[in-house]
Amino acid sequence: MDGAAGASDVAADQAAVEATLRIPVQVPAPAAEADGGRHRVPAAAHSAPVALTGHHDGRRRPRHARHHPAGQHEAPSRGLPSPRPPGPPEHRRPGPAPTSLLASPTMPLRPAPPRRPARELVDPAGPGGTPSPRHPGTDRRTLRDALESLTRPIAVVRARRPQPQLVALLPAHNEQESLPAAIAGLRGQTSPPDRIVVVSDNSTDATASVGRDLGVEVVETVGNTDKKAGALNQVLGRLLPTLSDDDVVLVQDADSLLDPHFLEAALFYLRRGYGGVGGVFRGGEGGGFVGHLQRNEYARYARDVNRLNGKCLVITGTAALFRVRVLRQVVEARLSGRLPAGDGRGGVYDTTVLTEDNELTFALLHLGHRIISPVQCTLVTEVMQTWGDLWRQRLRWKRGAVENCIQYGLTRVTWRYWGRQLFTMLGCLVSIVYLGTVAWSLAGGGLRVHPFWLAVSIVFVVERVVTVRYRGWRQMLLAATMYELLLDYFLQACHVKAYWDSLTRKTKSWN
């Protein structure tokens, strides 16, 4: 899309979108004062002129005379001609009747030179002080005052567009314990949402009542059998028609806690034209040894995203922001056949897949949108508490990713994802060969050191240590023992199982 392709060019206009502009408007000055005084105001023919300001001594002021406040005068500026003493009144040459420069509608206007003192206007009424009939309403002011009033900057306030509305959706299934912290995290944002909506999906605990007690909107799903994707589709189907294209929707898991600047940073990237903005998550507390392994795993993921300046493969389902315009495009593309139809009902999320966030990422990329997970968008998410929970979670993630690739086929978008699947298969094969070699050596009467496998082991240890350095030197020393091989082999076994289930088309299940 043209708008997405040119999004990187709008960074220079970022401040102008949010701030009210003040533009100084300069009104040109009359030509009589812009040309060095060649068209000065002539003296009156019928009487000696009287200065409107300052002291009057009965003599005509010289051409170079300046007006100063409080009747004070100073010597002429350097470079101007010296004043010529005025002669007796009877030797003065009478001039034409005075005219006002500001009263002439046809006189050309030129910009006033900066800081040039203006010459004094003379009173056409004469010493008596009675205004001349030819100049009714002549007031007592200098040309400098007139010019300053014309050239004074005028504050021009541009009309600001209505601010987009930010709506936060929290899908929750039996989340009465974690819901208060999630809502408090949203309210503590530097750019808090305008609305918080808890989507209670088939909850059997007090999730809905906790949300109401905390003063947020609560929607309870009706007849939903499609888990998180189905619950979100029910709410979005009613919510999107009430929002404008520029409004923003946040989808956040109820067991996740956003850091205070998450929404502010995410909105910044949405204004730069990204179709979706995700988060970089850390593992929460608990879970014992398996929880510790997950926290190290998430730390490595955050390091990779940071190193790639936010470039990511998937908009994580833990927390993500989208423009309403983008979500409507997804719905239209599903109904028109440009994207997989899913269940055929035109929902934002595909309810037929195991990983709805991964599939939505594919949809955005195929529609030409860009995605990002900025390092400023950080959050804490729950870790699996047992090995069994972790097995079911990762089996669903891996099988869902594989089947999303099959669903979209080999395209300009998915070829990278297919490459990662092949790389994962190669890693599983290398691990099998590595363990087989060790077992064979032990069975043969002793463990022999092979140069190739020694090099592989050294590379693995260095990678383990470096990628957890931000967690401190103790974690680095612990990682050097290679104890995390246990998690790696566990996950590789999970990957092999996911590939097998996809190949044999085993019945899908969320858990």
ZAMARGU-4260 file (C-alpha; in steps of 0.2 Angstrom, whole numbers, plus 5000, padded with zeros to 4 digits):
<rodrens>
0) 5000/5000/5000 | 5006/5017/4996 | 5003/5024/5013 | 5012/5011/5021 | 5027/5011/5009
5) 5030/5030/5012 | 5027/5029/5031 | 5046/5031/5035 | 5045/5049/5027 | 5033/5056/5040
10) 5045/5056/5055 | 5050/5074/5051 | 5032/5079/5053 | 5029/5070/5069 | 5029/5086/5080
15) 5018/5095/5068 | 5005/5082/5070 | 5003/5084/5088 | 5007/5102/5092 | 4998/5118/5088
20) 5008/5129/5076 | 5011/5147/5078 | 5015/5156/5062 | 5021/5174/5062 | 5011/5183/5048
25) 5020/5199/5042 | 5010/5213/5034 | 5020/5223/5021 | 5024/5241/5026 | 5020/5256/5016
30) 5032/5260/5002 | 5035/5278/5008 | 5045/5271/5023 | 5053/5256/5014 | 5062/5267/5001
35) 5073/5277/5013 | 5060/5291/5015 | 5059/5297/4997 | 5040/5298/4999 | 5040/5306/5016
40) 5024/5315/5022 | 5025/5333/5016 | 5023/5348/5027 | 5007/5358/5027 | 5007/5373/5016
45) 4995/5384/5027 | 5004/5383/5043 | 5020/5377/5052 | 5019/5358/5057 | 5017/5353/5074
50) 5024/5336/5081 | 5011/5324/5087 | 5023/5318/5100 | 5038/5325/5109 | 5042/5343/5113
55) 5037/5356/5101 | 5047/5372/5100 | 5039/5381/5085 | 5052/5375/5073 | 5050/5362/5059
60) 5059/5345/5063 | 5073/5340/5051 | 5071/5326/5039 | 5081/5314/5050 | 5072/5317/5066
65) 5068/5302/5077 | 5054/5300/5089 | 5059/5293/5106 | 5047/5289/5121 | 5046/5301/5135
70) 5051/5316/5123 | 5069/5310/5123 | 5080/5312/5108 | 5097/5306/5103 | 5110/5310/5089
75) 5107/5304/5072 | 5113/5286/5068 | 5130/5285/5060 | 5129/5286/5041 | 5114/5298/5040
80) 5117/5316/5035 | 5119/5329/5048 | 5104/5340/5051 | 5103/5357/5043 | 5098/5371/5055
85) 5080/5377/5050 | 5079/5394/5044 | 5066/5407/5049 | 5048/5403/5045 | 5047/5416/5031
90) 5060/5407/5021 | 5052/5390/5021 | 5045/5384/5005 | 5027/5380/5006 | 5023/5362/5001
95) 5007/5353/4996 | 4993/5349/5008 | 4998/5334/5019 | 4991/5316/5015 | 4991/5301/5025
100) 5001/5286/5018 | 4990/5274/5028 | 4974/5282/5021 | 4979/5279/5002 | 4970/5263/4996
105) 4981/5262/4980 | 4998/5265/4987 | 5009/5250/4984 | 5015/5240/5000 | 5032/5234/5003
110) 5039/5224/5018 | 5046/5236/5032 | 5065/5235/5034 | 5069/5228/5051 | 5072/5240/5066
115) 5072/5256/5055 | 5065/5270/5066 | 5050/5278/5058 | 5048/5297/5054 | 5035/5307/5063
120) 5018/5310/5056 | 5014/5329/5057 | 4997/5336/5063 | 4988/5342/5048 | 4977/5352/5059
125) 4990/5365/5063 | 4994/5373/5079 | 4976/5376/5084 | 4974/5357/5086 | 4957/5357/5076
130) 4957/5342/5064 | 4957/5347/5045 | 4941/5343/5036 | 4951/5334/5023 | 4957/5322/5037
135) 4944/5318/5049 | 4948/5306/5063 | 4967/5309/5062 | 4974/5302/5078 | 4989/5306/5088
140) 5001/5292/5084 | 5018/5290/5075 | 5021/5280/5059 | 5032/5268/5069 | 5017/5264/5080
145) 5006/5261/5064 | 5019/5250/5056 | 5022/5240/5072 | 5004/5236/5073 | 5004/5230/5056
150) 5020/5219/5057 | 5016/5212/5074 | 5016/5193/5072 | 4999/5186/5073 | 4996/5169/5081
155) 4987/5158/5069 | 4980/5142/5077 | 4977/5128/5065 | 4962/5117/5069 | 4967/5101/5077
160) 4960/5085/5071 | 4950/5075/5084 | 4962/5064/5094 | 4960/5046/5090 | 4952/5035/5103
165) 4962/5021/5111 | 4951/5006/5117 | 4960/4992/5126 | 4953/4974/5125 | 4957/4962/5138
170) 4952/4944/5134 | 4951/4934/5150 | 4946/4916/5155 | 4946/4914/5173 | 4958/4928/5177
175) 4951/4935/5193 | 4969/4935/5201 | 4979/4943/5187 | 4965/4955/5181 | 4968/4969/5194
180) 4986/4971/5190 | 4983/4972/5171 | 4970/4985/5173 | 4981/4995/5185 | 4995/4994/5172
185) 4984/5001/5159 | 4978/5016/5170 | 4996/5019/5175 | 5002/5022/5157 | 5009/5039/5152
190) 4996/5038/5138 | 4982/5028/5146 | 4968/5021/5135 | 4951/5030/5134 | 4941/5014/5137
195) 4946/4997/5145 | 4935/4982/5140 | 4937/4966/5149 | 4931/4951/5138 | 4926/4937/5150
200) 4926/4921/5139 | 4917/4907/5148 | 4924/4911/5164 | 4918/4901/5179 | 4926/4912/5192
205) 4924/4930/5197 | 4932/4938/5182 | 4917/4948/5176 | 4913/4954/5194 | 4931/4959/5197
210) 4931/4969/5181 | 4915/4978/5186 | 4921/4982/5203 | 4936/4990/5196 | 4926/5002/5185
215) 4929/4995/5168 | 4917/4989/5154 | 4914/4970/5155 | 4908/4960/5140 | 4904/4942/5143
220) 4904/4931/5127 | 4889/4921/5122 | 4890/4903/5115 | 4909/4905/5110 | 4918/4889/5106
225) 4933/4896/5097 | 4943/4902/5112 | 4952/4918/5112 | 4950/4922/5093 | 4931/4919/5094
230) 4929/4930/5110 | 4938/4944/5101 | 4928/4942/5085 | 4912/4944/5095 | 4918/4960/5103
235) 4926/4968/5088 | 4911/4964/5077 | 4901/4976/5088 | 4915/4988/5092 | 4922/4992/5075
240) 4907/5000/5068 | 4907/5013/5082 | 4925/5018/5080 | 4933/5029/5067 | 4947/5024/5055
245) 4960/5033/5065 | 4955/5025/5082 | 4967/5012/5090 | 4963/4995/5097 | 4974/4987/5110
250) 4973/4968/5112 | 4981/4962/5128 | 4981/4946/5138 | 4974/4948/5155 | 4989/4939/5163
255) 5001/4952/5156 | 5007/4969/5163 | 5013/4983/5152 | 5027/4994/5157 | 5022/5012/5159
260) 5028/5019/5143 | 5022/5005/5132 | 5006/5013/5124 | 5015/5030/5122 | 5029/5021/5112
265) 5017/5010/5102 | 5006/5025/5097 | 5022/5034/5091 | 5026/5020/5079 | 5007/5019/5073
270) 5008/5037/5068 | 5024/5033/5058 | 5013/5021/5047 | 5015/5004/5055 | 5001/4992/5053
275) 5004/4983/5069 | 5014/4986/5085 | 5018/4972/5097 | 5028/4971/5113 | 5044/4963/5119
280) 5040/4953/5134 | 5049/4946/5150 | 5045/4931/5160 | 5035/4934/5176 | 5040/4926/5193
285) 5036/4909/5199 | 5037/4892/5190 | 5053/4886/5199 | 5066/4879/5188 | 5055/4878/5172
290) 5050/4896/5175 | 5069/4901/5177 | 5072/4893/5160 | 5058/4902/5152 | 5064/4919/5159
295) 5081/4916/5151 | 5073/4911/5134 | 5063/4927/5134 | 5078/4937/5138 | 5087/4930/5123
300) 5072/4935/5112 | 5072/4953/5119 | 5090/4954/5115 | 5087/4948/5097 | 5073/4960/5094
305) 5084/4974/5101 | 5098/4970/5090 | 5087/4970/5075 | 5079/4987/5080 | 5062/4980/5083
310) 5061/4969/5067 | 5051/4954/5072 | 5042/4939/5064 | 5026/4939/5074 | 5015/4952/5082
315) 5014/4944/5099 | 4997/4941/5106 | 5002/4946/5123 | 5000/4964/5119 | 4997/4972/5101
320) 4990/4989/5094 | 4981/4991/5078 | 4973/5005/5069 | 4954/5002/5066 | 4957/5006/5048
325) 4969/4991/5047 | 4957/4979/5055 | 4943/4984/5043 | 4955/4980/5029 | 4958/4963/5036
330) 4939/4959/5037 | 4936/4965/5019 | 4951/4955/5013 | 4944/4939/5021 | 4927/4942/5013
335) 4933/4946/4996 | 4945/4931/4995 | 4962/4941/4996 | 4965/4932/5013 | 4961/4915/5019
340) 4942/4916/5024 | 4944/4907/5041 | 4927/4902/5047 | 4919/4912/5033 | 4911/4925/5044
345) 4923/4939/5041 | 4931/4940/5058 | 4947/4949/5062 | 4954/4934/5069 | 4955/4917/5060
350) 4946/4905/5072 | 4951/4889/5063 | 4970/4890/5067 | 4979/4887/5083 | 4990/4903/5083
355) 4978/4917/5079 | 4991/4931/5082 | 5003/4923/5070 | 4990/4921/5056 | 4985/4940/5059
360) 5003/4944/5056 | 5003/4935/5040 | 4987/4944/5035 | 4994/4961/5038 | 5010/4958/5029
365) 5001/4951/5014 | 4991/4967/5014 | 5007/4977/5013 | 5008/4983/5031 | 5023/4984/5041
370) 5025/4977/5059 | 5037/4981/5073 | 5040/4976/5091 | 5050/4992/5098 | 5062/4989/5112
375) 5052/5003/5121 | 5036/4992/5121 | 5040/4981/5135 | 5029/4970/5147 | 5029/4956/5159
380) 5019/4940/5155 | 5015/4924/5164 | 5027/4909/5162 | 5021/4891/5162 | 5022/4884/5179
385) 5025/4865/5175 | 5033/4855/5162 | 5017/4849/5156 | 5009/4866/5154 | 5025/4871/5144
390) 5024/4856/5133 | 5006/4860/5128 | 5009/4878/5125 | 5024/4876/5114 | 5016/4861/5104
395) 5002/4873/5100 | 5014/4887/5095 | 5024/4876/5084 | 5010/4867/5075 | 5001/4883/5073
400) 5016/4891/5065 | 5018/4877/5053 | 5000/4876/5048 | 5000/4895/5045 | 5014/4893/5032
405) 5004/4879/5024 | 4988/4889/5024 | 4997/4904/5015 | 5008/4893/5004 | 5025/4900/4998
410) 5024/4918/4995 | 5035/4934/4995 | 5030/4935/5014 | 5031/4917/5019 | 5047/4911/5012
415) 5057/4918/5027 | 5045/4908/5038 | 5047/4892/5028 | 5066/4895/5029 | 5065/4896/5048
420) 5055/4879/5048 | 5069/4871/5038 | 5082/4878/5050 | 5072/4871/5065 | 5072/4854/5056
425) 5091/4855/5053 | 5094/4860/5072 | 5083/4845/5077 | 5093/4833/5066 | 5110/4840/5072
430) 5105/4837/5090 | 5100/4819/5086 | 5117/4816/5078 | 5126/4825/5093 | 5117/4814/5106
435) 5119/4799/5095 | 5138/4802/5094 | 5139/4804/5113 | 5129/4788/5116 | 5140/4778/5104
440) 5156/4784/5112 | 5150/4779/5129 | 5144/4762/5123 | 5161/4759/5115 | 5170/4760/5131
445) 5174/4779/5133 | 5170/4796/5128 | 5182/4803/5114 | 5184/4821/5110 | 5180/4825/5092
450) 5187/4842/5086 | 5170/4846/5076 | 5159/4843/5091 | 5171/4852/5102 | 5169/4867/5091
455) 5150/4865/5091 | 5150/4864/5110 | 5161/4880/5112 | 5150/4890/5101 | 5135/4884/5110
460) 5142/4889/5127 | 5147/4907/5121 | 5130/4910/5114 | 5122/4904/5130 | 5133/4916/5141
465) 5132/4931/5130 | 5114/4931/5127 | 5109/4933/5146 | 5123/4945/5151 | 5110/4959/5155
470) 5103/4948/5169 | 5120/4949/5178 | 5136/4939/5180 | 5129/4926/5191 | 5117/4921/5177
475) 5131/4921/5164 | 5142/4909/5175 | 5127/4898/5177 | 5123/4898/5158 | 5142/4892/5155
480) 5138/4875/5163 | 5126/4872/5148 | 5112/4866/5160 | 5100/4875/5147 | 5103/4861/5135
485) 5089/4852/5144 | 5076/4865/5138 | 5083/4865/5121 | 5081/4847/5119 | 5064/4848/5127
490) 5059/4861/5114 | 5066/4851/5100 | 5056/4836/5105 | 5041/4847/5105 | 5045/4853/5087
495) 5047/4835/5081 | 5030/4831/5088 | 5022/4846/5080 | 5029/4842/5063 | 5022/4824/5065
500) 5005/4830/5070 | 5004/4842/5056 | 5009/4829/5044 | 4997/4816/5050 | 4983/4829/5052
505) 4980/4825/5070 | 4965/4833/5078 | 4969/4851/5084 | 4967/4856/5102 | 4971/4872/5111
510) 4979/4863/5126
</rodrens>
